[in-house]
Amino acid sequence: MSSQIPEPPPAVGVRLRWPEIPARVRAAVEGWLGSGVIEAESQPTGFTPGMAARLKTASGHRVFVKAIGPEPNSIGPAIHRTEAAKVAALKAIPTRGEMSAKRTCG
């Protein structure tokens, strides 16, 4: 008996680019970051509409940001909130390097 893992569905959602999201949303993100965005590499595909981009700020920080509104997919914001909660929970799990350092350093 073979236990093959099925192929995931293709990530074919159409995403907005950073300059295409409303100015008030870009301003809110820059306010949260504490610095203006000087470089944006939009991520064009994914499973949900909205915007996903890797941003670089004037202060040199790099972040990955996603933004979505209730249209065209009314459950999109809930999907993003659930994803954010899961990512936040992952921060509590030590990385391989952290676990190795604990074994080495005590």
C-alpha positions in Angstrom: 0.0 0.0 0.0 1.4 3.4 -1.0 1.0 6.4 1.2 1.5 9.2 -1.3 0.8 12.7 -0.2 -1.7 14.4 -2.6 -0.5 17.5 -4.5 -1.8 20.7 -2.9 -4.1 22.9 -5.0 -2.3 25.5 -7.1 -2.0 29.0 -5.6 -3.9 30.9 -8.2 -5.4 33.8 -6.4 -4.9 37.2 -8.0 -3.2 39.6 -5.7 -2.9 43.4 -5.7 0.5 45.0 -5.7 1.6 47.3 -2.9 1.0 50.5 -4.9 -2.5 49.3 -5.8 -3.9 49.1 -2.2 -5.6 52.2 -0.8 -3.3 55.0 0.3 -4.9 55.0 3.8 -3.9 51.3 4.2 -0.3 51.9 3.0 -0.2 54.8 5.5 -1.5 52.6 8.3 1.2 50.0 7.5 3.9 52.6 7.5 2.7 54.0 10.8 2.7 50.5 12.3 6.3 50.0 11.0 7.4 53.4 12.2 9.1 54.2 8.9 8.2 54.8 5.2 8.4 51.9 2.7 11.2 52.4 0.2 11.0 49.1 -1.6 8.1 46.6 -2.1 8.3 43.2 -3.8 4.7 42.1 -4.3 3.9 38.4 -4.1 1.6 37.9 -7.1 0.0 34.6 -6.3 -1.6 32.9 -3.3 -4.8 31.4 -2.1 -6.6 34.6 -1.2 -7.1 37.9 -2.9 -5.7 41.0 -1.4 -2.1 42.1 -1.1 1.1 40.3 0.0 4.5 41.9 -0.2 7.9 41.9 1.2 8.7 45.5 2.2 11.9 47.3 3.1 11.6 50.5 5.2 13.7 53.6 5.2 15.0 52.5 8.6 16.3 49.3 7.0 13.8 46.8 8.4 12.3 44.1 6.2 8.9 42.7 6.8 6.3 40.5 5.1 2.9 42.1 5.0 -0.6 40.9 3.9 -3.7 43.0 3.6 -7.2 42.1 2.6 -10.7 43.6 2.6 -14.1 42.1 2.6 -14.4 42.1 -1.2 -14.4 40.0 -3.4 -14.2 37.3 -0.7 -16.1 38.2 2.5 -14.3 35.5 4.5 -10.8 36.8 3.5 -10.3 38.9 6.6 -11.2 36.0 8.9 -8.8 33.7 7.0 -6.0 36.3 7.5 -6.7 36.7 11.2 -6.6 32.9 11.7 -3.3 32.8 9.8 -1.8 35.6 11.9 -2.8 33.8 15.1 -1.2 30.6 13.9 2.0 32.4 13.0 2.1 34.2 16.4 1.8 30.8 18.1 4.7 29.4 16.1 7.0 32.1 17.6 6.7 30.2 20.9 8.3 27.1 19.3 12.1 27.2 19.4 14.0 26.9 16.1 16.5 24.2 15.5 19.3 26.7 16.1 17.8 27.8 19.4 17.4 24.2 20.6 21.0 23.4 19.5 22.3 26.5 21.5 20.4 25.4 24.6 21.9 21.9 24.4 25.4 23.4 23.8 25.2 26.3 26.3 23.2 24.6 29.0 
